[in-house]
Amino acid sequence: MHDGMSLRDAELKKRLLTLEQEHRDLDSAIVALQQSGSYDQLQIMRLKKRKLLLKDQIRHIEDQILPDIIA
């Protein structure tokens, strides 16, 4: 790419955006289920677990794109 971003970084950023959107969608789904008043606690737990896994994947990709710089 001409702006200094490698193809790998571009692919990682695209994947990152997808994961972040899925994370937001899960958050919205959890809130909606909880507000409905008739939700399955096990279902909520599964959604929250999935959300945590997504957060880990997001952080992993962010670390690949912007590695920590030791000062």
Secondary structure, 3 states (H helix, E strand, C coil): CCCCCCHHHHHHHHHHHHHHHHHHHHHHHHHHHHHHCCCCHHHHHHHHHHHHHHHHHHHHHHHHHCCCCCC
